[in-house]
Each structure stands twice: as structure tokens, then as C-alpha cells.
Amino acid sequence: MADNQTSELARAIQDVSEKASLLVREEIALAKAELTVKISGLVKGAAVGAAAGVFILAGLIYFLHFLALLIAELLGDTVWLGYLIVAGALFLFGGIAGFMAARFLKKGTPPTPQMAIEEAHLIKATLTAPHPATPAGPAGAVQAPSPSKVEVRK
């Protein structure tokens, strides 16, 4: 009889160990998937932005040359003043674009797997809870203990 209880306990311990191992592997897979999505979004955005920049730069060169000559024509053949006005406008627009680019890049960085981190905290809270999780919802679903009852150690 004692051998039967020991083998059941051994099987239970083995099951818990296998499920914990599976859980860790799934959390790592979730973190990798999140990082892949975020990084690929940043790379795609940078590539498309670079291509757009090349085309816009080519068109902008011709337009700015035209604009500088038009301003020079309107001011009475002072070509240098037309180019100075266009350069000042370019510096202003460049500063605004640089500020916007910095804000966009801050939104995408750092690419941390936020969902995986939150899930890991929930799992840790569930495993370290003094009371077992209570079943809720459909059969087989388990609800984690409420955060007020869980003491999270750091």
C-alpha cells in the first residue's frame, strides 16, 4: 500500500515538473513572439521611411532650386537672398521633423515583451499564493487568486 502511494506521489511530482517546464517554455515563446512583432515593425517602418526619404529628397532638390530662383526673381535679381530664405525654411522643417522622429522612435522602444512579463508575474503570484486557486468559469478553467490576497516577493 505504501508503494502505491509513493508511486502516485512520484507521478504527481513528475506531472507538476513537466507542466512547470511547459509553462516556462510557453512564456519564453510568448516573449520571443512579442519581440519579433515589435522589432519587425520598427525595421519595416525604418525601411519604408528611408525609401520615402530618398524619393522626397530627389524631388525636393528640384523644387527648392525653383523656389530659390522664384524668390530671387520676385526680390529683384538677388539670388543669394532667395537661397538664404529657402535654407532657413529647410532648417525649420528639419528641426520639426527631427522632433517628430524622436517621439515616434520613443513609442517603439524599448521593445520589451510586456504581455509575457505580466503573465509571468501572474504565474508567480499564483504559485506563491498561500491559498490554492479557485475554479471559475467553464470546466477546467482556473482563476488566479485576487491580488489583494497574494503577496509578491521581489
WOMO-V288855 format. One record per residue. SS is DSSP state (~ for helix, > for strand, _ for the rest). PSI is psi in whole degrees, 0 to 359 (NA if undefined). Layout:
BEGIN
ss = <SS/SS>
psi = <PSI/PSI>
END
This chain:
BEGIN
ss = <_/~/~/~/~/~/~/~/~/~/~/~/~/~/~/~/~/~/~/~/~/~/~/~/~/~/~/~/~/~/~/~/~/~/~/~/~/~/~/~/~/~/~/~/~/~/~/~/~/~/~/~/~/~/~/~/~/~/~/~/~/~/~/~/~/~/~/~/~/~/~/~/~/~/_/_/_/_/~/~/~/~/~/~/~/~/~/~/~/~/~/~/~/~/~/~/~/~/~/~/~/~/~/~/~/~/~/~/_/_/_/_/_/~/~/~/~/~/~/~/~/~/~/~/~/~/~/~/_/_/_/_/_/>/>/_/_/_/_/_/_/>/>/_/_/_/_/_/_/_/_/_/_/_>
psi = <319/324/323/317/322/318/325/319/318/318/319/317/319/318/316/318/316/319/323/319/317/319/317/317/320/323/320/319/320/317/317/317/318/315/321/316/314/316/319/326/318/318/315/316/319/320/314/321/321/317/316/321/322/313/318/322/318/314/326/326/312/319/319/324/316/315/318/319/325/315/319/320/318/330/2/49/31/87/321/325/323/315/326/318/316/319/319/317/321/318/320/311/324/320/317/316/321/320/315/320/319/320/319/319/327/329/329/354/154/145/80/145/78/318/320/322/316/319/321/321/319/319/316/318/321/317/330/2/140/337/142/158/149/137/141/148/209/164/134/342/141/134/134/153/154/148/336/336/349/133/116/123/140/NA>
END
